[in-house]
Amino acid sequence: MSEARIMVETKDQVALLRLHRPHVLNALNQALVKRLADLLEELDRKDGVRAIVLTGGDKAFAAGADIQELAGMDAVDFVNRPYFADWERIRRVAKPIIAAVKGYALGGGNELAMCCDMIIAGESAKFGQPEINIGVMPGAGGTQRLTKAIGKAKAMEMILTGRMLTADEALAWGLVNRVVPDGQVEEEALALAGEIAQKPPIAVRLAKQAVNRAQELTVEQGLQFEQHAFYLLFSSEDQQEGMQAFMEKRKPQFKGK
């Protein structure tokens, strides 16, 4: 289990998950990704958790895939055991996930950060898809999510050269939400998660789905999804509480119902 070690803390409706393979800079082997997917699905079902922060260590959020594990595989291995199935499980988590990144977020590490809904970066953060340097290419969403995040030309440059972005470049290119000193990364991510955790949970889930659908659908299809989700929220107790509290000039008490 040491090869799939993830430390978990929960406080004030926010869960903090910390990848912990420091001897390999949190390289993402299959066991670690499966464990992460298991934990995220468990937290997704937990009523006492409304937002999640995912972080790594001081030197690396995750420095990439575990090359020692990948080097021994061939194409048949990938067909026989769906290598990216657990990544899809992570992508489908309904609750908001915030990546708190210090140090390297490379290859699979950058793809994992992009699987999250927001990214808070420390000043030491480095983002990249360097797979081209070892004869392969991104395979866990790098070519797709990076292109949607920063545009075709910039994504093409990063992926074909393997160059890394500094935290400030990642902010300027639209890959991260904000850059803060390394010592404030977790605090900033937890504060953002805590703010979201105070919002109505059902509305948060549906809003996250609608934003994600904007990456996949035409504008017309996306608007249809948005309007359907909007109508659906009017069957929730939280909608009634939120509007009543607004009219009564008091703080709403959302219950996720």
BELDAQUI-V786280 format. One record per run of one state. SS is the DSSP state (H for helix, E for strand, - for the rest). FROM is the first residue (numbers start at 1). TO is the last residue. If there is no record, write none. Layout:
ss:from:to
SS:FROM:TO
SS:FROM:TO
//
This chain:
ss:from:to
-:1:1
H:2:4
-:5:5
E:6:11
-:12:13
E:14:19
-:20:21
H:22:24
-:25:27
E:28:28
-:29:29
H:30:45
-:46:50
E:51:55
-:56:59
E:60:62
-:63:64
E:65:65
-:66:66
H:67:71
-:72:74
H:75:80
-:81:84
H:85:91
-:92:95
E:96:101
-:102:103
E:104:106
-:107:107
H:108:115
-:116:117
E:118:122
-:123:125
E:126:128
-:129:129
H:130:134
-:135:141
H:142:150
-:151:151
H:152:161
-:162:163
E:164:166
H:167:172
-:173:177
E:178:180
-:181:181
H:182:197
-:198:200
H:201:213
-:214:218
H:219:233
-:234:236
H:237:248
-:249:257
//
